Amino acid sequence: MIADELELLKEKYQRDIFYVGDNTFNVRRDQGIGFIEEMLKRKTNQHFWLQSRADLVIRDEDLLDGFREAGVYQFMMGLEYHSDSVLKDIKKHQTTEQAVKAMELLKKHKLMVMATLLIGHWNETEQDRNEFFKFFGKYVDHFGLNLITPLPGTSFFNEMKQLGRIKDWDYRNYDYLHAVMSAKEVDDLEQLNFIYRDIMRRYYWRPREMLKMFSPNPILRHHHRYYITKVAFNIMMHEVFGTPIWVQPNYEEYKDYLVRRGEALPKELMALAK
């Protein structure tokens, strides 16, 4: 059983904080109930970050206290945007009303809210982004901002390619953190990248986010202290003084890993390898 493995990790390796990779952990209500019952019975005092959907959080409102008591500290939901017309356009089968309800419920039951969000839509304006900021700024603890990205092989990629909106064909940048296609109001990709960084900066430098560094919630406190004093500060030093961005010492891109192993790559990938 998974609970046996969790208990082993706690007792033998002192591991007690986990990100659960199941995209919709509570898609089956009985799985959520079973998890709560098992973790309460074992009393391992471990902590979990789960992924779910707004409609499932609303459906399982009566289980939220149980999830928290079983060790869950945060729910991550793909809420994407603050406009129902955009949600419909990207085929997101949820509404902004559901998003607000789910975030309110999580806050009510003292659970952290992580939202994955998308900006850079074709018709998006500066006013849209300001409204987006205010809409999610009331609730979100962990602001998972992304730039909309047309992944190769998808119908969205084919549509954007046909419309001529894709401006960057270097697939290393298809990571949701770099603009690879233009918007109607902003054609320059570097300007879109700046807008992305600026929103992140404005979000975490708000007084209400700074105060979370002193939250009685130890995980929220740790997250904000690390992000604001380490990540955000490192980015600021890079942008203002040109100091190098921190990179994990053993970081290696996949293509360079293949080259090191002596594996053949297509010419276009070889040109990108170190």
Secondary structure, DSSP 4 states (H G I P E B T S, - for coil): -HHHHHHHHHHHH---EEE---TTTTSSHHHHHHHHHHHHHHT---EEEEEE-HHHHHHTGGGHHHHHHTTEEEEEEEEE-S-HHHHHHTT----HHHHHHHHHHHHHTT-EEEEEEEE--TT--HHHHHHHHHHHHTT-SEEEEEE----TTSHHHHHHHHHT-B----GGGTTTTS--B--SS---HHHHHHHHHHHHHHHHTSHHHHHGGG-SSHHHHHHHHHIIIIIIHHHHHHHHH-PPPP--TT---HHHHHHHTT----HHHHTT--
